[in-house]
Amino acid sequence: MRAVQSYQAAESRSRRADVVVIGAGIVGLASAYELASRKLKVYVLEGGEPGIGQSTRNWGFVRQQGRAVEELPIMIEANGMWQELPGRLGADLEWVQGGNLRLTDQPERADDYLRWIETARALGLDSRVVTADEVARIVPGFTGQFALAIFTPSDGQANPGKVIGSYLRAFESEGGEVYTGSPAREVVTAGGRVVGVRTHDGFIASSSVVVAAGTGSGALLRKLGCQVPVHFVSQTVALTEPVPRLTDACVWTGQVGFRQTANGQVLLSSGGRGEVVLDTASLGSLLSLRQLRQAVPMYWKNREYLQIRPRAVLSTVGSTRRSSYLDGEVRYDDVEGALATMAAYFPGRQWRPISAWAGTIDGTPDALPILDVVGPGGGVIVATGMSGHGFGIAPAVGRIVADLVTAGHSHHDLWPFRLRRFVEGAANPPQHLL
Ligand SMILES: Cc1cc2nc3c(=O)[nH]c(=O)nc-3n(C[C@H](O)[C@H](O)[C@H](O)COP(=O)(O)OP(=O)(O)OC[C@H]3O[C@@H](n4cnc5c(N)ncnc54)[C@H](O)[C@@H]3O)c2cc1C
């Protein structure tokens, strides 16, 4: 009763929204934009700056290729939305539908790729095995060796910074408001329902709250009694000086991932290699036997790409930091490795790095997102744990979130993405191709 009274007192002094979205990454902004387009009053709370988490640090690949079968219908819808997004947002997003090329020199991986192609084709995707001649046409001058190559022509890429800025402007022009430097402290419930969000400087009343806070979602959801077994993986990205036209495709070879930007620069990542972050915030979300049991098979399957480096463990011993959006540590050895691989692939070309950064991915044990409605009265919509896929899939996730808020359901089957799968022990090791 006291909680209801203090909420009522706070509410009389507070701002009021139809929906509060926590997190101005691409998932939060896409959701906020879809909601505001439906004429709802929407506030976005962002602890830092829009896109400061993963959403401006990523590679900008918009790929269906390699996604798990559960996720593919949503990703296929997202791909269709990307084609219309520059028009909808009224902005140049540097969207290029140049396809996604994936190579492997490992016969056991090649079998996985072939199995995945069959699944994708059954869903109507244009993915196919390509010959060495086709690879030479897609990436002229590439000399790397490979056992198998697959290509999805309908995949694309976009500029993450431009996408974030454009979603933000489009949301604001629909009447939405973004509060930056304004972390949400807590989703407040009273009388068996969600009543709003407590921020560092007040309260926003709302019966609907979207938690899209990336690596910060777990801490918010734990306060509502929901365990979110998300682990953090840090990845380093480098950008080179512009080079003559290389390719319109996004390419991933197992040793290096790259795409060329509109102005000719090349974005590089060391084979998608990630460093498992073992700090207090990350460990805090895994410290139950059940959650560790779910996470270990994921690490094992992807051990080639995921590394637990002693330095990462030692650097956090004694740390009490529980950061919600960690800046990953830039691995300059990864940058050097990626540049050396590119030099070997493209003899005679020069690769001069001009910047490097790291970002921290929020991964679930099955590498599938969490898309669910939780909390008392179903007032909390969760869209988090994008597991390294969130840039490409975000437009469709935004639409799903808006459908959940306005209609209470989505036309997609969201059962595989429910939060309870982890406590039910129903989460399987990842089925997608890394
Ligand atoms: C190096 C790297 C490469 C990647 N490459 C790709 C790619 O090529 N293609 C692809 O599809 N995906 C890629 N990803 C993944 C993709 O970037 C993410 O899945 C996606 O950006 C997640 O978006 P988000 O909005 O859920 O999270 P974020 O972008 O992390 O946004 C969450 C936001 O919430 C804010 N926040 C946190 N806690 C609070 C709080 N309490 N109150 C208010 N705000 C809060 C944070 O400040 C942050 O801005 C990559 C990721 C990384 C790191």
Ligand as a Chemical Component Dictionary entry (heavy atoms), coordinates in Angstrom:
data_LIG
# 
_chem_comp.id                   LIG 
_chem_comp.type                 NON-POLYMER 
_chem_comp.pdbx_formal_charge   0 
_chem_comp.three_letter_code    LIG 
# 
loop_
_chem_comp_atom.comp_id 
_chem_comp_atom.atom_id 
_chem_comp_atom.alt_atom_id 
_chem_comp_atom.type_symbol 
_chem_comp_atom.charge 
_chem_comp_atom.model_Cartn_x 
_chem_comp_atom.model_Cartn_y 
_chem_comp_atom.model_Cartn_z 
_chem_comp_atom.pdbx_ordinal 
LIG C1  C1  C 0 32.468 -5.202 -32.658 1  
LIG C2  C2  C 0 31.045 -5.551 -32.957 2  
LIG C3  C3  C 0 30.698 -5.938 -34.258 3  
LIG C4  C4  C 0 29.372 -6.247 -34.542 4  
LIG N1  N1  N 0 29.036 -6.492 -35.841 5  
LIG C5  C5  C 0 27.726 -6.675 -36.163 6  
LIG C6  C6  C 0 27.320 -6.793 -37.516 7  
LIG O1  O1  O 0 28.126 -6.697 -38.431 8  
LIG N2  N2  N 0 26.013 -7.023 -37.778 9  
LIG C7  C7  C 0 25.063 -7.114 -36.787 10 
LIG O2  O2  O 0 23.893 -7.348 -37.089 11 
LIG N3  N3  N 0 25.415 -6.941 -35.498 12 
LIG C8  C8  C 0 26.715 -6.727 -35.157 13 
LIG N4  N4  N 0 27.087 -6.547 -33.864 14 
LIG C9  C9  C 0 26.045 -6.612 -32.834 15 
LIG C10 C10 C 0 25.212 -5.352 -32.794 16 
LIG O3  O3  O 0 26.021 -4.214 -32.804 17 
LIG C11 C11 C 0 24.359 -5.393 -31.523 18 
LIG O4  O4  O 0 23.645 -6.624 -31.443 19 
LIG C12 C12 C 0 23.354 -4.257 -31.511 20 
LIG O5  O5  O 0 23.988 -3.028 -31.723 21 
LIG C13 C13 C 0 22.647 -4.279 -30.162 22 
LIG O6  O6  O 0 21.842 -3.144 -30.089 23 
LIG P1  P1  P 0 21.164 -2.795 -28.709 24 
LIG O7  O7  O 0 20.364 -1.574 -28.977 25 
LIG O8  O8  O 0 20.475 -4.019 -28.191 26 
LIG O9  O9  O 0 22.360 -2.549 -27.701 27 
LIG P2  P2  P 0 23.384 -1.332 -27.584 28 
LIG O10 O10 O 0 23.763 -0.772 -28.894 29 
LIG O11 O11 O 0 24.495 -1.817 -26.740 30 
LIG O12 O12 O 0 22.537 -0.211 -26.865 31 
LIG C14 C14 C 0 22.122 -0.310 -25.527 32 
LIG C15 C15 C 0 22.058 1.097  -24.990 33 
LIG O13 O13 O 0 21.491 1.056  -23.692 34 
LIG C16 C16 C 0 22.142 2.005  -22.895 35 
LIG N5  N5  N 0 21.927 1.644  -21.497 36 
LIG C17 C17 C 0 22.437 0.604  -20.793 37 
LIG N6  N6  N 0 21.948 0.576  -19.561 38 
LIG C18 C18 C 0 21.090 1.625  -19.475 39 
LIG C19 C19 C 0 20.271 2.130  -18.437 40 
LIG N7  N7  N 0 20.207 1.555  -17.239 41 
LIG N8  N8  N 0 19.530 3.261  -18.676 42 
LIG C20 C20 C 0 19.564 3.879  -19.888 43 
LIG N9  N9  N 0 20.339 3.433  -20.905 44 
LIG C21 C21 C 0 21.083 2.300  -20.692 45 
LIG C22 C22 C 0 23.583 1.955  -23.351 46 
LIG O14 O14 O 0 24.274 3.142  -23.043 47 
LIG C23 C23 C 0 23.426 1.731  -24.845 48 
LIG O15 O15 O 0 23.446 2.947  -25.563 49 
LIG C24 C24 C 0 28.391 -6.238 -33.524 50 
LIG C25 C25 C 0 28.748 -5.870 -32.229 51 
LIG C26 C26 C 0 30.058 -5.503 -31.939 52 
LIG C27 C27 C 0 30.410 -5.069 -30.564 53 
# 
loop_
_chem_comp_bond.comp_id 
_chem_comp_bond.atom_id_1 
_chem_comp_bond.atom_id_2 
_chem_comp_bond.value_order 
_chem_comp_bond.pdbx_ordinal 
LIG C1  C2  SING 1  
LIG C2  C3  SING 2  
LIG C2  C26 DOUB 3  
LIG C3  C4  DOUB 4  
LIG C4  N1  SING 5  
LIG C4  C24 SING 6  
LIG N1  C5  DOUB 7  
LIG C5  C6  SING 8  
LIG C5  C8  SING 9  
LIG C6  O1  DOUB 10 
LIG C6  N2  SING 11 
LIG N2  C7  SING 12 
LIG C7  O2  DOUB 13 
LIG C7  N3  SING 14 
LIG N3  C8  DOUB 15 
LIG C8  N4  SING 16 
LIG N4  C9  SING 17 
LIG N4  C24 SING 18 
LIG C9  C10 SING 19 
LIG C10 O3  SING 20 
LIG C10 C11 SING 21 
LIG C11 O4  SING 22 
LIG C11 C12 SING 23 
LIG C12 O5  SING 24 
LIG C12 C13 SING 25 
LIG C13 O6  SING 26 
LIG O6  P1  SING 27 
LIG P1  O7  DOUB 28 
LIG P1  O8  SING 29 
LIG P1  O9  SING 30 
LIG O9  P2  SING 31 
LIG P2  O10 DOUB 32 
LIG P2  O11 SING 33 
LIG P2  O12 SING 34 
LIG O12 C14 SING 35 
LIG C14 C15 SING 36 
LIG C15 O13 SING 37 
LIG C15 C23 SING 38 
LIG O13 C16 SING 39 
LIG C16 N5  SING 40 
LIG C16 C22 SING 41 
LIG N5  C17 SING 42 
LIG N5  C21 SING 43 
LIG C17 N6  DOUB 44 
LIG N6  C18 SING 45 
LIG C18 C19 SING 46 
LIG C18 C21 DOUB 47 
LIG C19 N7  SING 48 
LIG C19 N8  DOUB 49 
LIG N8  C20 SING 50 
LIG C20 N9  DOUB 51 
LIG N9  C21 SING 52 
LIG C22 O14 SING 53 
LIG C22 C23 SING 54 
LIG C23 O15 SING 55 
LIG C24 C25 DOUB 56 
LIG C25 C26 SING 57 
LIG C26 C27 SING 58 
# 
